[in-house]
Amino acid sequence: MKQTTKFVLALAALSIAPTLAHENHGHASFSAGEPGDPKKPARTIEITMSEMDYEPSRIAVKRGEQIRFVLRNVGKEDHEFLLATTKENLAHAEVMKKHPHMEHDDPNGVRLAPSKTAEILWKFTKAGTFEFSCLIPDHRDYGMVGHVTVK
């Protein structure tokens, strides 16, 4: 089977996973919580992304809190913000090495070109430590990782 075909099949499987989760559990399942509700209040946290750095790189939130992340790429390269567990991000980083121009269309992640801004609205429903990282090849390896502690 050609690599392109395998990739297309893998993407198809990933694209139906939220649908299957929706059918089985009532909503898509994410390790760090769930997409936020724009009708409810949220605390805003601005994060700047630059070459191999997030500022701030450590964030503390309360379980049940809704956060509006305002993400600004102030660097000279594309950067990502993908909120998940370390294990999930490491697995996704391996896929990104094979497909470095992959775009994300997930409520817990975004890829931004230089000088661009985006928002992610997220409700932290689970306690623990989660990470946000840039999975563009080599960026995570060079330290582009941040952490969210949910208490």
Summary of the structure (lengths in Angstrom):
residues: 151
radius of gyration: 15.4
end to end distance: 46.4
largest distance: 49.0
contacts: 418
relative contact order: 0.23
helix: 24%
strand: 38%
